[in-house]
Amino acid sequence: MSGLRILGAVMIALSGLAGAYMLNANAKQGLSQTEAFISLLRYIRSEIECYSMPIPRALARCPKEILAGCGYAEKGAADSFLGLLDKCKINDSATEKILRSLADGIGKGYRDEQLALCDNYISRLDERRRSLASELPMRKKMNSALCVSGALAIVILLI
């Protein structure tokens, strides 16, 4: 067997490992991002409850760590909740669907209605977080197995 074939086989195997690592990192990021959005909604809820703060001002006062966890990397504050979502790359489509549904109603009602809306969506996101957390170990195993076995199958076929 020539050295180039061995080198090629090693590179394909390493690409399978890299693919598994990237997929697993994306799955973990989806969970941590959902947790960050729960923190954001709790923060917004407390701002509404304590200060009757409008959404743009609450977002402007929000700690940068929470916004960074949500995937918001802009320098200035978002002008609306929908504007924040548009500038975040959300890794989990179900979480994004929940948040976009929230964006339709947040900031468009009386204080008590906004508090109830926040509570409702915090509980929906918490359900999604629990689901992602329970699926994560199985998903990581599946990603690893598929990527590595696929790369090894390609190596076997080429050699």
DRENTORBA-185162 format. One line per 3 residues: number of its first residue (from 1); their letters; for each residue x, y, z of N, C-alpha, C, CB. Coordinates in nm, 2 decimals. Atoms other than C-alpha are relative to their C-alpha. Glycine has a CB too. Layout:
# DRENTORBA-185162
NUM> a> X,Y,Z,X,Y,Z,X,Y,Z,X,Y,Z; ...;
END
This chain:
# DRENTORBA-185162
1> msg> 0.09,-0.12,0.00,0.00,0.00,0.00,0.09,0.12,0.00,-0.10,0.00,0.12; -0.09,-0.12,0.01,0.15,0.34,-0.10,-0.03,0.09,0.12,-0.03,0.07,-0.13; 0.01,-0.10,-0.11,0.21,0.62,0.15,-0.11,0.10,-0.02,0.13,0.07,0.01;
4> lri> 0.11,-0.09,0.03,-0.04,0.84,-0.03,-0.13,-0.05,0.04,0.01,0.04,-0.15; 0.13,0.06,-0.04,-0.32,0.60,0.02,-0.02,0.00,0.15,0.00,-0.15,-0.06; 0.02,0.00,-0.15,-0.25,0.57,0.39,-0.02,0.14,0.04,0.14,-0.05,0.06;
7> lga> 0.03,-0.14,-0.04,-0.23,0.95,0.42,-0.14,0.04,-0.04,0.10,0.09,-0.08; 0.14,-0.03,0.04,-0.56,0.98,0.23,-0.10,-0.07,0.09,-0.02,-0.05,-0.14; 0.09,0.07,-0.09,-0.72,0.72,0.45,0.00,0.07,0.14,0.04,-0.15,0.02;
10> vmi> -0.01,-0.07,-0.12,-0.60,0.90,0.76,-0.08,0.13,0.00,0.15,0.02,0.05; 0.07,-0.13,0.02,-0.73,1.23,0.63,-0.15,-0.02,0.00,0.05,0.07,-0.13; 0.14,0.03,0.00,-1.07,1.08,0.56,-0.06,-0.03,0.14,-0.04,-0.11,-0.10;
13> als> 0.04,0.03,-0.13,-1.09,0.93,0.90,0.00,0.12,0.09,0.10,-0.11,0.06; 0.00,-0.12,-0.08,-0.99,1.26,1.06,-0.12,0.09,-0.03,0.13,0.07,-0.02; 0.12,-0.09,0.04,-1.26,1.44,0.86,-0.13,-0.06,0.06,-0.01,0.01,-0.15;
16> gla> 0.11,0.05,-0.07,-1.51,1.20,1.00,-0.01,0.04,0.15,0.00,-0.16,-0.01; 0.00,-0.04,-0.14,-1.40,1.28,1.35,-0.03,0.15,0.02,0.14,-0.03,0.06; 0.02,-0.14,0.00,-1.40,1.65,1.27,-0.15,0.03,-0.02,0.08,0.08,-0.10;
19> gay> 0.15,-0.02,0.02,-1.76,1.62,1.14,-0.08,-0.03,0.12,-0.04,-0.09,-0.12; 0.07,0.04,-0.12,-1.87,1.44,1.45,0.02,0.11,0.11,0.05,-0.13,0.06; -0.02,-0.11,-0.10,-1.71,1.71,1.67,-0.08,0.12,-0.03,0.15,0.04,0.00;
22> mln> 0.08,-0.12,0.03,-1.88,1.99,1.48,-0.15,-0.02,0.02,0.02,0.03,-0.15; 0.14,0.03,-0.02,-2.22,1.82,1.49,-0.04,0.00,0.15,-0.04,-0.13,-0.06; 0.02,0.00,-0.14,-2.19,1.76,1.86,0.01,0.14,0.07,0.11,-0.10,0.07;
25> ana> -0.01,-0.13,-0.05,-2.07,2.11,1.93,-0.13,0.08,-0.03,0.12,0.07,-0.06; 0.13,-0.07,0.04,-2.38,2.24,1.74,-0.12,-0.04,0.08,-0.03,-0.03,-0.15; 0.11,0.05,-0.09,-2.61,2.02,1.95,0.01,0.06,0.13,0.00,-0.15,0.00;
28> kqg> -0.02,-0.06,-0.13,-2.46,2.15,2.27,-0.03,0.15,0.00,0.15,-0.02,0.05; 0.03,-0.14,0.02,-2.48,2.51,2.14,-0.15,0.02,0.00,0.06,0.05,-0.13; 0.14,-0.01,0.00,-2.85,2.46,2.07,-0.06,0.00,0.14,-0.07,-0.11,-0.08;
31> lsq> 0.05,0.01,-0.13,-2.91,2.36,2.43,0.04,0.13,0.08,0.06,-0.12,0.07; -0.04,-0.12,-0.08,-2.70,2.65,2.58,-0.07,0.12,-0.05,0.15,0.01,0.00; 0.07,-0.12,0.05,-2.86,2.90,2.35,-0.15,0.01,0.05,0.00,0.00,-0.16;
34> tea> 0.14,0.00,-0.05,-3.21,2.79,2.46,0.00,0.04,0.14,-0.06,-0.14,-0.02; -0.01,-0.04,-0.14,-3.10,2.83,2.82,0.03,0.15,0.01,0.12,-0.07,0.07; -0.03,-0.14,0.00,-2.97,3.18,2.74,-0.13,0.08,-0.04,0.11,0.04,-0.10;
37> fis> 0.12,-0.07,0.03,-3.30,3.28,2.58,-0.10,-0.01,0.12,-0.07,-0.06,-0.12; 0.08,0.00,-0.12,-3.48,3.16,2.90,0.05,0.11,0.09,0.01,-0.14,0.06; -0.05,-0.11,-0.09,-3.25,3.39,3.10,-0.04,0.13,-0.05,0.15,-0.01,0.00;
40> llr> 0.04,-0.13,0.06,-3.33,3.67,2.86,-0.15,0.03,0.03,0.03,0.00,-0.15; 0.14,-0.02,-0.03,-3.70,3.62,2.90,-0.03,0.03,0.15,-0.09,-0.12,-0.05; 0.01,-0.03,-0.15,-3.67,3.61,3.28,0.04,0.14,0.03,0.08,-0.10,0.08;
43> yir> -0.05,-0.13,-0.02,-3.47,3.93,3.26,-0.11,0.10,-0.04,0.13,0.03,-0.07; 0.10,-0.09,0.06,-3.73,4.10,3.04,-0.12,0.00,0.09,-0.04,-0.04,-0.14; 0.12,0.01,-0.09,-4.01,3.98,3.27,0.03,0.08,0.12,-0.03,-0.15,0.03;
46> sei> -0.03,-0.07,-0.13,-3.84,4.12,3.58,0.00,0.15,-0.03,0.14,-0.04,0.06; 0.00,-0.15,0.03,-3.79,4.46,3.40,-0.14,0.05,-0.02,0.09,0.02,-0.13; 0.14,-0.04,0.02,-4.15,4.47,3.30,-0.07,0.00,0.14,-0.08,-0.10,-0.09;
49> ecy> 0.07,0.01,-0.13,-4.27,4.36,3.65,0.05,0.11,0.09,0.03,-0.13,0.06; -0.05,-0.09,-0.10,-4.04,4.59,3.85,-0.01,0.15,-0.05,0.14,-0.03,0.03; -0.02,-0.14,0.05,-4.01,4.90,3.63,-0.10,0.04,-0.11,0.13,0.02,-0.05;
52> smp> 0.09,-0.02,0.12,-4.29,4.86,3.36,0.08,0.05,-0.12,-0.11,0.11,0.04; -0.09,-0.04,0.10,-4.00,4.89,3.12,-0.04,-0.05,-0.14,0.14,-0.06,0.03; 0.03,0.04,0.14,-4.07,4.89,2.74,0.11,-0.10,-0.05,-0.02,0.12,-0.09;
55> ipr> -0.09,0.10,0.05,-3.90,4.61,2.55,0.13,0.06,-0.05,-0.07,-0.08,-0.11; -0.13,-0.05,0.05,-3.64,4.82,2.36,0.09,0.05,0.12,-0.03,0.12,-0.09; -0.08,-0.05,-0.11,-3.52,4.98,2.69,0.05,-0.12,0.09,-0.08,0.10,0.09;
58> ala> -0.04,0.12,-0.07,-3.52,4.64,2.86,0.12,-0.07,-0.07,-0.12,-0.10,0.02; -0.10,0.06,0.08,-3.31,4.50,2.58,0.13,0.08,0.01,-0.04,-0.02,-0.14; -0.12,-0.09,-0.01,-3.07,4.80,2.60,0.07,-0.02,0.14,-0.04,0.15,-0.02;
61> rcp> -0.06,0.01,-0.14,-3.02,4.74,2.98,0.04,-0.14,0.03,-0.10,0.04,0.10; -0.03,0.14,-0.02,-2.98,4.36,2.94,0.15,-0.02,0.01,-0.06,-0.09,-0.11; -0.14,0.04,-0.01,-2.64,4.22,3.05,0.05,-0.06,-0.13,0.03,-0.09,0.11;
64> kei> -0.06,0.04,0.12,-2.41,4.16,2.75,0.02,-0.15,0.00,0.13,0.07,-0.03; -0.03,0.15,-0.01,-2.34,3.80,2.87,-0.13,-0.08,-0.04,0.04,-0.04,0.14; 0.13,0.06,0.04,-2.71,3.71,2.83,-0.02,0.01,-0.15,-0.12,0.06,0.08;
67> lag> 0.02,-0.02,0.15,-2.73,3.86,2.48,0.11,-0.08,-0.08,0.02,0.15,-0.03; -0.10,0.08,0.07,-2.40,3.69,2.38,-0.04,-0.15,0.00,0.14,0.02,0.07; 0.05,0.13,-0.01,-2.54,3.36,2.50,-0.11,-0.03,-0.10,-0.04,-0.04,0.14;
70> cgy> 0.11,0.02,0.10,-2.84,3.41,2.27,0.06,0.01,-0.14,-0.10,0.11,0.02; -0.06,-0.01,0.13,-2.60,3.47,1.98,0.00,0.14,-0.06,-0.07,-0.09,-0.09; 0.01,-0.14,0.04,-2.64,3.85,1.96,0.14,0.06,0.01,-0.10,0.08,0.08;
73> aek> -0.14,-0.05,-0.01,-2.30,3.99,1.87,0.01,0.15,-0.05,0.09,-0.08,-0.09; -0.01,-0.13,0.04,-2.39,4.34,1.76,0.04,0.09,0.11,-0.14,0.05,-0.06; -0.05,-0.09,-0.11,-2.24,4.64,1.94,-0.11,0.08,0.07,0.09,0.10,-0.07;
76> gaa> 0.11,-0.07,-0.06,-2.56,4.84,1.99,-0.11,-0.09,0.04,-0.06,0.10,-0.10; 0.11,0.08,-0.04,-2.88,4.73,2.15,-0.10,-0.02,-0.11,-0.07,0.07,0.12; 0.11,0.03,0.10,-3.16,4.57,1.95,-0.12,0.10,0.02,-0.04,-0.15,0.01;
79> dsf> 0.11,-0.09,-0.01,-3.45,4.80,1.88,-0.14,-0.07,0.04,-0.02,0.08,-0.12; 0.12,0.08,-0.03,-3.71,4.52,1.93,0.04,-0.14,0.02,-0.11,0.01,-0.12; -0.03,0.14,-0.02,-3.73,4.16,2.02,0.01,-0.07,-0.13,-0.12,-0.07,0.08;
82> lgl> -0.02,0.05,0.13,-3.78,4.07,1.66,0.13,0.04,-0.07,-0.12,0.04,-0.09; -0.13,-0.04,0.05,-3.48,4.27,1.57,0.12,-0.08,0.06,0.02,0.15,0.03; -0.10,0.08,-0.06,-3.28,4.08,1.82,0.01,-0.14,-0.06,-0.03,-0.01,0.15;
85> ldk> 0.01,0.13,0.06,-3.40,3.75,1.68,0.06,-0.01,-0.14,-0.14,-0.05,-0.01; -0.05,-0.01,0.13,-3.31,3.86,1.33,0.15,0.00,-0.01,-0.05,0.12,-0.08; -0.14,-0.01,0.00,-2.95,3.92,1.43,0.07,-0.11,0.08,0.04,0.13,0.07;
88> cki> -0.05,0.12,-0.07,-2.91,3.59,1.62,-0.01,-0.12,-0.10,-0.07,-0.03,0.13; 0.01,0.13,0.07,-2.82,3.26,1.45,-0.05,-0.10,0.10,0.14,-0.04,-0.07; 0.06,0.09,-0.10,-3.05,3.03,1.64,0.02,-0.15,-0.06,-0.15,0.03,0.03;
91> nds> -0.04,0.13,0.05,-2.93,2.67,1.62,-0.11,-0.11,0.00,0.11,-0.05,0.09; 0.11,0.09,-0.01,-3.25,2.49,1.71,-0.13,0.06,-0.06,-0.03,-0.04,0.15; 0.11,-0.06,0.07,-3.54,2.54,1.48,-0.13,0.00,0.08,-0.03,-0.09,-0.13;
94> ate> 0.12,0.00,-0.09,-3.81,2.45,1.74,0.01,0.12,0.10,-0.01,-0.13,0.08; -0.02,-0.11,-0.08,-3.66,2.71,1.97,-0.03,0.13,-0.07,0.14,0.01,0.07; 0.02,-0.12,0.08,-3.66,2.97,1.69,-0.15,0.02,-0.03,0.08,-0.01,-0.13;
97> kil> 0.15,-0.01,0.03,-4.03,2.89,1.61,-0.07,0.06,0.12,-0.06,-0.14,-0.04; 0.06,-0.05,-0.13,-4.12,2.95,1.98,0.03,0.15,0.01,0.05,-0.08,0.12; -0.04,-0.14,-0.02,-3.93,3.28,1.99,-0.06,0.09,-0.10,0.15,0.01,-0.01;
100> rsl> 0.07,-0.08,0.11,-4.07,3.41,1.66,-0.15,0.02,0.04,0.02,-0.06,-0.14; 0.14,-0.01,-0.05,-4.42,3.33,1.80,-0.01,0.11,0.11,-0.05,-0.13,0.04; -0.01,-0.10,-0.11,-4.33,3.54,2.11,0.01,0.14,-0.06,0.11,-0.04,0.10;
103> adg> -0.03,-0.14,0.05,-4.20,3.83,1.90,-0.13,0.06,-0.06,0.10,-0.02,-0.11; 0.12,-0.06,0.05,-4.55,3.88,1.75,-0.08,0.07,0.11,-0.09,-0.11,-0.06; 0.08,-0.06,-0.10,-4.70,3.96,2.09,0.07,0.08,0.11,-0.07,-0.11,0.07;
106> igk> -0.07,-0.07,-0.11,-4.43,4.10,2.32,0.01,0.14,-0.03,0.14,-0.07,0.02; 0.00,-0.15,0.01,-4.45,4.47,2.38,-0.12,0.06,-0.05,0.12,0.04,-0.09; 0.12,-0.05,0.06,-4.80,4.50,2.25,-0.12,-0.03,0.10,-0.03,-0.07,-0.13;
109> gyr> 0.11,0.02,-0.09,-5.02,4.50,2.56,0.03,0.06,0.13,-0.02,-0.15,0.02; -0.01,-0.06,-0.14,-5.07,4.60,2.92,0.10,-0.09,0.08,-0.13,0.00,0.07; -0.10,0.06,-0.08,-4.83,4.51,3.19,-0.03,-0.15,0.04,0.02,0.08,0.13;
112> deq> 0.04,0.13,-0.05,-5.02,4.21,3.33,0.00,-0.10,-0.12,-0.14,0.00,0.06; 0.00,0.08,0.11,-5.07,4.07,2.98,0.14,-0.04,-0.04,-0.07,0.07,-0.12; -0.13,0.03,0.03,-4.70,4.10,2.91,0.07,-0.10,0.10,0.08,0.13,0.00;
115> lal> -0.05,0.09,-0.10,-4.61,3.92,3.23,-0.05,-0.14,-0.02,-0.04,0.05,0.15; 0.06,0.13,0.03,-4.85,3.64,3.15,0.07,-0.06,-0.13,-0.15,0.00,-0.02; -0.06,0.04,0.12,-4.70,3.62,2.80,0.14,-0.05,0.03,0.00,0.11,-0.10;
118> cdn> -0.13,0.04,-0.04,-4.35,3.60,2.94,0.00,-0.13,0.07,0.07,0.11,0.09; 0.01,0.12,-0.08,-4.45,3.33,3.19,-0.03,-0.12,-0.09,-0.10,0.01,0.11; 0.04,0.10,0.09,-4.61,3.13,2.91,0.12,-0.05,-0.08,-0.11,0.04,-0.09;
121> yis> -0.11,0.04,0.09,-4.31,3.14,2.68,0.12,-0.05,0.08,0.04,0.12,-0.08; -0.11,0.06,-0.08,-4.06,3.08,2.96,-0.03,-0.15,0.02,0.01,0.08,0.14; 0.03,0.14,-0.03,-4.24,2.76,3.04,0.01,-0.08,-0.13,-0.14,-0.02,0.05;
124> rld> -0.02,0.07,0.12,-4.25,2.66,2.67,0.15,-0.02,-0.04,-0.07,0.08,-0.12; -0.14,0.01,0.03,-3.88,2.73,2.63,0.06,-0.10,0.10,0.07,0.13,0.01; -0.05,0.09,-0.10,-3.81,2.54,2.95,-0.03,-0.15,-0.04,-0.05,0.03,0.14;
127> err> 0.04,0.14,0.05,-4.00,2.23,2.81,0.10,-0.03,-0.12,-0.14,0.00,-0.05; -0.09,0.03,0.11,-3.78,2.26,2.49,0.14,-0.02,0.05,0.00,0.12,-0.10; -0.13,0.02,-0.06,-3.47,2.29,2.70,0.01,-0.14,0.06,0.03,0.11,0.11;
130> rsl> 0.00,0.14,-0.06,-3.56,1.97,2.89,0.01,-0.10,-0.11,-0.12,-0.02,0.09; 0.00,0.10,0.12,-3.62,1.79,2.56,0.14,0.00,-0.06,-0.11,0.05,-0.10; -0.13,-0.01,0.06,-3.29,1.91,2.42,0.10,-0.07,0.09,0.05,0.14,-0.03;
133> ase> -0.09,0.05,-0.10,-3.11,1.81,2.74,-0.01,-0.16,0.00,-0.02,0.05,0.14; 0.02,0.14,-0.01,-3.26,1.46,2.74,0.05,-0.07,-0.13,-0.15,-0.04,0.02; -0.05,0.05,0.13,-3.18,1.41,2.37,0.15,0.01,-0.03,-0.08,0.06,-0.11;
136> lpm> -0.14,-0.03,0.03,-2.83,1.54,2.38,0.10,-0.12,0.01,0.05,0.10,0.10; -0.10,0.11,0.00,-2.64,1.22,2.49,-0.02,-0.10,-0.12,-0.01,-0.08,0.13; 0.03,0.09,0.11,-2.82,1.00,2.23,0.04,0.07,-0.13,-0.15,-0.03,0.00;
139> rkk> -0.03,-0.07,0.13,-2.77,1.27,1.96,0.15,0.00,-0.02,-0.05,0.14,0.01; -0.14,0.00,0.01,-2.40,1.29,2.04,0.06,-0.13,-0.04,0.07,0.04,0.13; -0.04,0.14,0.04,-2.36,0.91,2.02,-0.03,-0.02,-0.15,-0.07,-0.10,0.09;
142> mns> 0.04,0.03,0.14,-2.55,0.90,1.69,0.09,0.08,-0.10,-0.15,0.04,-0.02; -0.09,-0.08,0.08,-2.35,1.19,1.54,0.14,-0.06,-0.02,0.01,0.14,0.05; -0.14,0.06,0.00,-2.02,1.03,1.64,0.00,-0.13,-0.08,0.05,-0.03,0.14;
145> alc> 0.00,0.13,0.07,-2.12,0.68,1.51,-0.02,0.02,-0.15,-0.11,-0.08,0.06; 0.02,-0.02,0.14,-2.25,0.80,1.18,0.11,0.06,-0.07,-0.13,0.09,-0.02; -0.11,-0.06,0.07,-1.97,1.03,1.10,0.13,-0.09,-0.01,0.04,0.13,0.07;
148> vsg> -0.12,0.09,0.00,-1.69,0.79,1.20,-0.02,-0.12,-0.09,0.03,-0.04,0.14; 0.02,0.12,0.09,-1.85,0.49,1.04,-0.01,0.03,-0.14,-0.13,-0.08,0.05; 0.00,-0.04,0.14,-1.92,0.68,0.73,0.13,0.02,-0.06,-0.09,0.12,-0.02;
151> ala> -0.14,-0.03,0.05,-1.56,0.80,0.70,0.07,-0.14,-0.01,0.07,0.09,0.10; -0.07,0.13,0.01,-1.43,0.44,0.77,-0.06,-0.08,-0.12,-0.02,-0.08,0.13; 0.05,0.07,0.12,-1.67,0.30,0.50,0.06,0.05,-0.13,-0.16,0.01,0.00;
154> ivi> -0.06,-0.06,0.12,-1.53,0.55,0.25,0.14,-0.05,-0.01,0.00,0.15,0.01; -0.13,0.05,0.00,-1.18,0.44,0.35,0.01,-0.14,-0.05,0.07,0.01,0.14; 0.00,0.14,0.04,-1.26,0.07,0.30,-0.03,-0.01,-0.15,-0.11,-0.08,0.08;
157> lli> 0.03,0.00,0.15,-1.42,0.14,-0.04,0.12,0.05,-0.09,-0.12,0.08,-0.02; -0.11,-0.05,0.08,-1.12,0.34,-0.16,0.13,-0.08,0.00,0.03,0.14,0.05; -0.13,0.08,-0.01,-0.85,0.10,-0.04,-0.02,-0.13,-0.06,0.04,-0.01,0.14;
END
